[in-house]
């Protein structure tokens, strides 16, 4: 997101009932106290790392979007 759209995006979120809290308040949520033990250099989201750290696998991730082949091809060309 860039600064040109941030105000409009915040307004849209508020219109749909979202609320904003400070980082300090957000970090008090128990989810942020959960140890994350799965790490890697690329790709997976924080929520995936959290789930795998909790032993989730297989069925838990069923239905997640698949990475399109053209993205995998592009990623294969990125130096490691």
Biopython code that builds the backbone (N, CA, C, O; Angstrom):
import numpy as np
from Bio.PDB.StructureBuilder import StructureBuilder

atoms = [
    (1, "UNK", "N", (0.849, -1.177, 0.000)),
    (1, "UNK", "CA", (0.000, 0.000, 0.000)),
    (1, "UNK", "C", (0.885, 1.227, 0.000)),
    (1, "UNK", "O", (1.931, 1.253, 0.649)),
    (2, "UNK", "N", (0.474, 2.209, -0.707)),
    (2, "UNK", "CA", (1.259, 3.428, -0.659)),
    (2, "UNK", "C", (0.438, 4.560, -0.071)),
    (2, "UNK", "O", (-0.771, 4.435, 0.126)),
    (3, "UNK", "N", (1.106, 5.656, 0.203)),
    (3, "UNK", "CA", (0.465, 6.761, 0.919)),
    (3, "UNK", "C", (-0.673, 7.386, 0.123)),
    (3, "UNK", "O", (-1.543, 8.031, 0.709)),
    (4, "UNK", "N", (-0.689, 7.215, -1.187)),
    (4, "UNK", "CA", (-1.771, 7.784, -1.983)),
    (4, "UNK", "C", (-3.115, 7.128, -1.681)),
    (4, "UNK", "O", (-4.155, 7.768, -1.839)),
    (5, "UNK", "N", (-3.119, 5.888, -1.257)),
    (5, "UNK", "CA", (-4.364, 5.134, -1.062)),
    (5, "UNK", "C", (-4.665, 4.826, 0.397)),
    (5, "UNK", "O", (-5.757, 4.347, 0.705)),
    (6, "UNK", "N", (-3.744, 5.084, 1.291)),
    (6, "UNK", "CA", (-3.905, 4.644, 2.675)),
    (6, "UNK", "C", (-5.134, 5.247, 3.351)),
    (6, "UNK", "O", (-5.857, 4.537, 4.050)),
    (7, "UNK", "N", (-5.381, 6.537, 3.156)),
    (7, "UNK", "CA", (-6.545, 7.179, 3.770)),
    (7, "UNK", "C", (-7.850, 6.557, 3.312)),
    (7, "UNK", "O", (-8.729, 6.274, 4.125)),
    (8, "UNK", "N", (-7.977, 6.345, 2.008)),
    (8, "UNK", "CA", (-9.197, 5.736, 1.461)),
    (8, "UNK", "C", (-9.365, 4.312, 1.969)),
    (8, "UNK", "O", (-10.481, 3.885, 2.266)),
    (9, "UNK", "N", (-8.275, 3.583, 2.068)),
    (9, "UNK", "CA", (-8.335, 2.213, 2.563)),
    (9, "UNK", "C", (-8.771, 2.176, 4.028)),
    (9, "UNK", "O", (-9.595, 1.344, 4.407)),
    (10, "UNK", "N", (-8.226, 3.066, 4.849)),
    (10, "UNK", "CA", (-8.614, 3.127, 6.262)),
    (10, "UNK", "C", (-10.094, 3.462, 6.396)),
    (10, "UNK", "O", (-10.788, 2.886, 7.234)),
    (11, "UNK", "N", (-10.580, 4.384, 5.579)),
    (11, "UNK", "CA", (-11.999, 4.746, 5.599)),
    (11, "UNK", "C", (-12.864, 3.550, 5.223)),
    (11, "UNK", "O", (-13.900, 3.310, 5.843)),
    (12, "UNK", "N", (-12.446, 2.806, 4.217)),
    (12, "UNK", "CA", (-13.191, 1.625, 3.788)),
    (12, "UNK", "C", (-13.234, 0.586, 4.908)),
    (12, "UNK", "O", (-14.286, 0.004, 5.170)),
    (13, "UNK", "N", (-12.114, 0.351, 5.563)),
    (13, "UNK", "CA", (-12.092, -0.595, 6.678)),
    (13, "UNK", "C", (-13.061, -0.162, 7.776)),
    (13, "UNK", "O", (-13.837, -0.974, 8.279)),
    (14, "UNK", "N", (-13.015, 1.113, 8.144)),
    (14, "UNK", "CA", (-13.907, 1.617, 9.201)),
    (14, "UNK", "C", (-15.365, 1.450, 8.799)),
    (14, "UNK", "O", (-16.199, 1.080, 9.625)),
    (15, "UNK", "N", (-15.676, 1.719, 7.535)),
    (15, "UNK", "CA", (-17.050, 1.593, 7.045)),
    (15, "UNK", "C", (-17.551, 0.152, 7.181)),
    (15, "UNK", "O", (-18.751, -0.079, 7.331)),
    (16, "UNK", "N", (-16.649, -0.798, 7.129)),
    (16, "UNK", "CA", (-17.018, -2.212, 7.250)),
    (16, "UNK", "C", (-16.883, -2.728, 8.681)),
    (16, "UNK", "O", (-16.946, -3.934, 8.920)),
    (17, "UNK", "N", (-16.697, -1.810, 9.631)),
    (17, "UNK", "CA", (-16.713, -2.196, 11.037)),
    (17, "UNK", "C", (-15.373, -2.536, 11.654)),
    (17, "UNK", "O", (-15.319, -2.928, 12.820)),
    (18, "UNK", "N", (-14.291, -2.398, 10.906)),
    (18, "UNK", "CA", (-12.968, -2.666, 11.473)),
    (18, "UNK", "C", (-12.580, -1.531, 12.411)),
    (18, "UNK", "O", (-12.974, -0.382, 12.212)),
    (19, "UNK", "N", (-11.817, -1.864, 13.416)),
    (19, "UNK", "CA", (-11.301, -0.867, 14.345)),
    (19, "UNK", "C", (-9.786, -0.942, 14.355)),
    (19, "UNK", "O", (-9.204, -1.993, 14.089)),
    (20, "UNK", "N", (-9.164, 0.162, 14.659)),
    (20, "UNK", "CA", (-7.712, 0.223, 14.716)),
    (20, "UNK", "C", (-7.274, 0.341, 16.164)),
    (20, "UNK", "O", (-7.893, 1.060, 16.948)),
    (21, "UNK", "N", (-6.215, -0.359, 16.519)),
    (21, "UNK", "CA", (-5.647, -0.288, 17.865)),
    (21, "UNK", "C", (-4.150, -0.037, 17.731)),
    (21, "UNK", "O", (-3.563, -0.229, 16.665)),
    (22, "UNK", "N", (-3.557, 0.388, 18.813)),
    (22, "UNK", "CA", (-2.114, 0.626, 18.801)),
    (22, "UNK", "C", (-1.366, -0.706, 18.701)),
    (22, "UNK", "O", (-1.914, -1.764, 19.010)),
    (23, "UNK", "N", (-0.128, -0.635, 18.271)),
    (23, "UNK", "CA", (0.710, -1.829, 18.215)),
    (23, "UNK", "C", (0.853, -2.436, 19.604)),
    (23, "UNK", "O", (0.807, -3.656, 19.758)),
    (24, "UNK", "N", (1.025, -1.591, 20.611)),
    (24, "UNK", "CA", (1.179, -2.086, 21.982)),
    (24, "UNK", "C", (-0.033, -2.914, 22.404)),
    (24, "UNK", "O", (0.117, -3.971, 23.018)),
    (25, "UNK", "N", (-1.239, -2.432, 22.073)),
    (25, "UNK", "CA", (-2.456, -3.169, 22.425)),
    (25, "UNK", "C", (-2.563, -4.459, 21.610)),
    (25, "UNK", "O", (-2.920, -5.507, 22.149)),
    (26, "UNK", "N", (-2.258, -4.386, 20.327)),
    (26, "UNK", "CA", (-2.336, -5.580, 19.476)),
    (26, "UNK", "C", (-1.409, -6.672, 19.981)),
    (26, "UNK", "O", (-1.771, -7.848, 19.966)),
    (27, "UNK", "N", (-0.218, -6.296, 20.427)),
    (27, "UNK", "CA", (0.758, -7.288, 20.886)),
    (27, "UNK", "C", (0.378, -7.930, 22.213)),
    (27, "UNK", "O", (1.014, -8.896, 22.634)),
    (28, "UNK", "N", (-0.652, -7.407, 22.880)),
    (28, "UNK", "CA", (-1.142, -8.031, 24.114)),
    (28, "UNK", "C", (-2.022, -9.242, 23.819)),
    (28, "UNK", "O", (-2.306, -10.036, 24.716)),
    (29, "UNK", "N", (-2.452, -9.387, 22.574)),
    (29, "UNK", "CA", (-3.283, -10.524, 22.196)),
    (29, "UNK", "C", (-2.494, -11.817, 22.415)),
    (29, "UNK", "O", (-1.315, -11.880, 22.065)),
    (30, "UNK", "N", (-3.122, -12.844, 22.986)),
    (30, "UNK", "CA", (-2.422, -14.109, 23.244)),
    (30, "UNK", "C", (-1.778, -14.728, 22.002)),
    (30, "UNK", "O", (-0.797, -15.463, 22.124)),
    (31, "UNK", "N", (-2.305, -14.448, 20.823)),
    (31, "UNK", "CA", (-1.712, -15.013, 19.601)),
    (31, "UNK", "C", (-0.257, -14.606, 19.462)),
    (31, "UNK", "O", (0.556, -15.368, 18.939)),
    (32, "UNK", "N", (0.073, -13.417, 19.923)),
    (32, "UNK", "CA", (1.450, -12.943, 19.799)),
    (32, "UNK", "C", (2.353, -13.491, 20.895)),
    (32, "UNK", "O", (3.557, -13.235, 20.884)),
    (33, "UNK", "N", (1.802, -14.230, 21.827)),
    (33, "UNK", "CA", (2.598, -14.882, 22.867)),
    (33, "UNK", "C", (2.892, -16.334, 22.494)),
    (33, "UNK", "O", (3.646, -17.018, 23.187)),
    (34, "UNK", "N", (2.299, -16.796, 21.406)),
    (34, "UNK", "CA", (2.482, -18.167, 20.948)),
    (34, "UNK", "C", (3.861, -18.323, 20.316)),
    (34, "UNK", "O", (4.203, -17.576, 19.399)),
    (35, "UNK", "N", (4.654, -19.274, 20.786)),
    (35, "UNK", "CA", (5.983, -19.467, 20.196)),
    (35, "UNK", "C", (5.896, -19.893, 18.729)),
    (35, "UNK", "O", (5.091, -20.751, 18.367)),
    (36, "UNK", "N", (6.723, -19.290, 17.904)),
    (36, "UNK", "CA", (6.840, -19.679, 16.501)),
    (36, "UNK", "C", (8.173, -20.399, 16.361)),
    (36, "UNK", "O", (9.232, -19.824, 16.611)),
    (37, "UNK", "N", (8.107, -21.666, 15.959)),
    (37, "UNK", "CA", (9.320, -22.486, 15.872)),
    (37, "UNK", "C", (9.674, -22.870, 14.443)),
    (37, "UNK", "O", (10.709, -23.492, 14.204)),
    (38, "UNK", "N", (8.817, -22.502, 13.490)),
    (38, "UNK", "CA", (9.057, -22.824, 12.086)),
    (38, "UNK", "C", (9.472, -21.546, 11.370)),
    (38, "UNK", "O", (8.728, -20.566, 11.344)),
    (39, "UNK", "N", (10.662, -21.570, 10.792)),
    (39, "UNK", "CA", (11.188, -20.396, 10.107)),
    (39, "UNK", "C", (11.712, -20.793, 8.745)),
    (39, "UNK", "O", (11.998, -21.965, 8.498)),
    (40, "UNK", "N", (11.836, -19.834, 7.875)),
    (40, "UNK", "CA", (12.414, -20.071, 6.559)),
    (40, "UNK", "C", (12.754, -18.746, 5.908)),
    (40, "UNK", "O", (12.390, -17.682, 6.408)),
    (41, "UNK", "N", (13.442, -18.820, 4.812)),
    (41, "UNK", "CA", (13.859, -17.601, 4.125)),
    (41, "UNK", "C", (12.782, -16.986, 3.253)),
    (41, "UNK", "O", (12.823, -15.787, 2.980)),
    (42, "UNK", "N", (11.824, -17.779, 2.813)),
    (42, "UNK", "CA", (10.867, -17.286, 1.838)),
    (42, "UNK", "C", (9.440, -17.651, 2.194)),
    (42, "UNK", "O", (9.187, -18.632, 2.893)),
    (43, "UNK", "N", (8.540, -16.867, 1.715)),
    (43, "UNK", "CA", (7.206, -17.259, 1.383)),
    (43, "UNK", "C", (6.104, -17.320, 2.392)),
    (43, "UNK", "O", (5.232, -16.451, 2.389)),
    (44, "UNK", "N", (6.098, -18.293, 3.247)),
    (44, "UNK", "CA", (4.865, -18.544, 3.985)),
    (44, "UNK", "C", (4.555, -17.411, 4.946)),
    (44, "UNK", "O", (5.448, -16.710, 5.423)),
    (45, "UNK", "N", (3.291, -17.253, 5.213)),
    (45, "UNK", "CA", (2.836, -16.156, 6.063)),
    (45, "UNK", "C", (3.066, -16.466, 7.537)),
    (45, "UNK", "O", (3.359, -17.598, 7.921)),
    (46, "UNK", "N", (2.924, -15.437, 8.334)),
    (46, "UNK", "CA", (3.044, -15.604, 9.783)),
    (46, "UNK", "C", (2.023, -16.618, 10.277)),
    (46, "UNK", "O", (2.345, -17.455, 11.121)),
    (47, "UNK", "N", (0.813, -16.557, 9.771)),
    (47, "UNK", "CA", (-0.215, -17.477, 10.266)),
    (47, "UNK", "C", (0.128, -18.922, 9.911)),
    (47, "UNK", "O", (-0.177, -19.834, 10.679)),
    (48, "UNK", "N", (0.759, -19.142, 8.755)),
    (48, "UNK", "CA", (1.197, -20.500, 8.409)),
    (48, "UNK", "C", (2.314, -20.957, 9.337)),
    (48, "UNK", "O", (2.316, -22.103, 9.785)),
    (49, "UNK", "N", (3.267, -20.072, 9.630)),
    (49, "UNK", "CA", (4.352, -20.421, 10.559)),
    (49, "UNK", "C", (3.777, -20.754, 11.939)),
    (49, "UNK", "O", (4.208, -21.705, 12.590)),
    (50, "UNK", "N", (2.797, -19.955, 12.372)),
    (50, "UNK", "CA", (2.156, -20.193, 13.664)),
    (50, "UNK", "C", (1.480, -21.560, 13.660)),
    (50, "UNK", "O", (1.644, -22.340, 14.599)),
    (51, "UNK", "N", (0.721, -21.849, 12.605)),
    (51, "UNK", "CA", (-0.012, -23.120, 12.535)),
    (51, "UNK", "C", (0.942, -24.310, 12.546)),
    (51, "UNK", "O", (0.720, -25.278, 13.274)),
    (52, "UNK", "N", (2.002, -24.244, 11.745)),
    (52, "UNK", "CA", (2.954, -25.358, 11.708)),
    (52, "UNK", "C", (3.686, -25.490, 13.036)),
    (52, "UNK", "O", (4.023, -26.602, 13.442)),
    (53, "UNK", "N", (3.939, -24.378, 13.721)),
    (53, "UNK", "CA", (4.572, -24.431, 15.042)),
    (53, "UNK", "C", (3.664, -25.111, 16.058)),
    (53, "UNK", "O", (4.136, -25.662, 17.052)),
    (54, "UNK", "N", (2.355, -25.068, 15.803)),
    (54, "UNK", "CA", (1.382, -25.727, 16.672)),
    (54, "UNK", "C", (1.094, -27.160, 16.233)),
    (54, "UNK", "O", (0.217, -27.822, 16.786)),
    (55, "UNK", "N", (1.845, -27.635, 15.227)),
    (55, "UNK", "CA", (1.683, -29.012, 14.770)),
    (55, "UNK", "C", (0.588, -29.211, 13.742)),
    (55, "UNK", "O", (0.245, -30.351, 13.427)),
    (56, "UNK", "N", (0.029, -28.131, 13.209)),
    (56, "UNK", "CA", (-1.016, -28.260, 12.187)),
    (56, "UNK", "C", (-0.384, -28.720, 10.879)),
    (56, "UNK", "O", (0.744, -28.345, 10.557)),
    (57, "UNK", "N", (-1.113, -29.527, 10.136)),
    (57, "UNK", "CA", (-0.631, -29.976, 8.832)),
    (57, "UNK", "C", (-1.813, -30.462, 8.010)),
    (57, "UNK", "O", (-2.955, -30.435, 8.469)),
    (58, "UNK", "N", (-1.534, -30.901, 6.808)),
    (58, "UNK", "CA", (-2.520, -31.535, 5.947)),
    (58, "UNK", "C", (-3.863, -30.851, 5.863)),
    (58, "UNK", "O", (-3.995, -29.800, 5.234)),
    (59, "UNK", "N", (-4.852, -31.438, 6.489)),
    (59, "UNK", "CA", (-6.237, -30.989, 6.398)),
    (59, "UNK", "C", (-6.407, -29.538, 6.835)),
    (59, "UNK", "O", (-7.264, -28.832, 6.303)),
    (60, "UNK", "N", (-5.610, -29.087, 7.787)),
    (60, "UNK", "CA", (-5.709, -27.713, 8.282)),
    (60, "UNK", "C", (-5.522, -26.705, 7.147)),
    (60, "UNK", "O", (-6.176, -25.662, 7.127)),
    (61, "UNK", "N", (-4.640, -27.012, 6.214)),
    (61, "UNK", "CA", (-4.309, -26.083, 5.142)),
    (61, "UNK", "C", (-5.131, -26.316, 3.869)),
    (61, "UNK", "O", (-4.957, -25.604, 2.880)),
    (62, "UNK", "N", (-6.020, -27.306, 3.893)),
    (62, "UNK", "CA", (-6.826, -27.629, 2.720)),
    (62, "UNK", "C", (-7.660, -26.414, 2.314)),
    (62, "UNK", "O", (-8.266, -25.751, 3.156)),
    (63, "UNK", "N", (-7.678, -26.140, 1.033)),
    (63, "UNK", "CA", (-8.482, -25.037, 0.520)),
    (63, "UNK", "C", (-7.717, -23.727, 0.389)),
    (63, "UNK", "O", (-8.256, -22.749, -0.129)),
    (64, "UNK", "N", (-6.465, -23.690, 0.852)),
    (64, "UNK", "CA", (-5.680, -22.472, 0.665)),
    (64, "UNK", "C", (-5.385, -22.300, -0.815)),
    (64, "UNK", "O", (-5.278, -23.281, -1.551)),
    (65, "UNK", "N", (-5.255, -21.050, -1.253)),
    (65, "UNK", "CA", (-4.946, -20.847, -2.673)),
    (65, "UNK", "C", (-3.592, -21.440, -3.045)),
    (65, "UNK", "O", (-2.650, -21.401, -2.253)),
    (66, "UNK", "N", (-3.502, -21.978, -4.231)),
    (66, "UNK", "CA", (-2.253, -22.549, -4.740)),
    (66, "UNK", "C", (-1.480, -21.467, -5.486)),
    (66, "UNK", "O", (-2.076, -20.595, -6.119)),
    (67, "UNK", "N", (-0.174, -21.523, -5.411)),
    (67, "UNK", "CA", (0.664, -20.579, -6.147)),
    (67, "UNK", "C", (0.609, -20.921, -7.633)),
    (67, "UNK", "O", (0.883, -22.058, -8.019)),
    (68, "UNK", "N", (0.254, -19.933, -8.477)),
    (68, "UNK", "CA", (0.206, -20.203, -9.919)),
    (68, "UNK", "C", (1.577, -20.619, -10.458)),
    (68, "UNK", "O", (2.610, -20.178, -9.953)),
    (69, "UNK", "N", (1.577, -21.461, -11.476)),
    (69, "UNK", "CA", (2.823, -21.976, -12.048)),
    (69, "UNK", "C", (3.739, -20.862, -12.535)),
    (69, "UNK", "O", (4.957, -20.958, -12.389)),
    (70, "UNK", "N", (3.160, -19.791, -13.121)),
    (70, "UNK", "CA", (4.028, -18.727, -13.630)),
    (70, "UNK", "C", (4.774, -18.026, -12.497)),
    (70, "UNK", "O", (5.888, -17.544, -12.702)),
    (71, "UNK", "N", (4.183, -17.961, -11.315)),
    (71, "UNK", "CA", (4.865, -17.373, -10.155)),
    (71, "UNK", "C", (5.994, -18.297, -9.709)),
    (71, "UNK", "O", (7.091, -17.834, -9.395)),
    (72, "UNK", "N", (5.727, -19.600, -9.681)),
    (72, "UNK", "CA", (6.776, -20.560, -9.315)),
    (72, "UNK", "C", (7.951, -20.472, -10.291)),
    (72, "UNK", "O", (9.113, -20.545, -9.891)),
    (73, "UNK", "N", (7.629, -20.314, -11.577)),
    (73, "UNK", "CA", (8.675, -20.197, -12.594)),
    (73, "UNK", "C", (9.498, -18.934, -12.368)),
    (73, "UNK", "O", (10.727, -18.972, -12.425)),
    (74, "UNK", "N", (8.822, -17.816, -12.112)),
    (74, "UNK", "CA", (9.536, -16.568, -11.837)),
    (74, "UNK", "C", (10.404, -16.704, -10.589)),
    (74, "UNK", "O", (11.551, -16.257, -10.570)),
    (75, "UNK", "N", (9.854, -17.320, -9.554)),
    (75, "UNK", "CA", (10.596, -17.476, -8.297)),
    (75, "UNK", "C", (11.817, -18.366, -8.481)),
    (75, "UNK", "O", (12.839, -18.163, -7.825)),
    (76, "UNK", "N", (11.720, -19.338, -9.361)),
    (76, "UNK", "CA", (12.849, -20.242, -9.590)),
    (76, "UNK", "C", (14.055, -19.502, -10.163)),
    (76, "UNK", "O", (15.191, -19.953, -10.018)),
    (77, "UNK", "N", (13.807, -18.363, -10.814)),
    (77, "UNK", "CA", (14.892, -17.595, -11.399)),
    (77, "UNK", "C", (15.531, -16.599, -10.451)),
    (77, "UNK", "O", (16.479, -15.913, -10.833)),
    (78, "UNK", "N", (15.032, -16.500, -9.214)),
    (78, "UNK", "CA", (15.584, -15.561, -8.235)),
    (78, "UNK", "C", (16.816, -16.182, -7.596)),
    (78, "UNK", "O", (16.744, -17.291, -7.066)),
    (79, "UNK", "N", (17.952, -15.480, -7.639)),
    (79, "UNK", "CA", (19.162, -16.030, -7.000)),
    (79, "UNK", "C", (18.956, -16.229, -5.502)),
    (79, "UNK", "O", (18.291, -15.430, -4.843)),
    (80, "UNK", "N", (19.532, -17.298, -4.979)),
    (80, "UNK", "CA", (19.388, -17.583, -3.545)),
    (80, "UNK", "C", (20.583, -17.111, -2.777)),
    (80, "UNK", "O", (20.635, -17.269, -1.557)),
]
sb = StructureBuilder()
sb.init_structure("model")
sb.init_model(0)
sb.init_chain("A")
sb.init_seg("    ")
for serial, (resi, resn, name, xyz) in enumerate(atoms, 1):
    if name == "N":
        sb.init_residue(resn, " ", resi, " ")
    sb.init_atom(name, np.array(xyz, "f"), 0.0, 1.0, " ", f" {name:<3s}", serial, name[0])
structure = sb.get_structure()
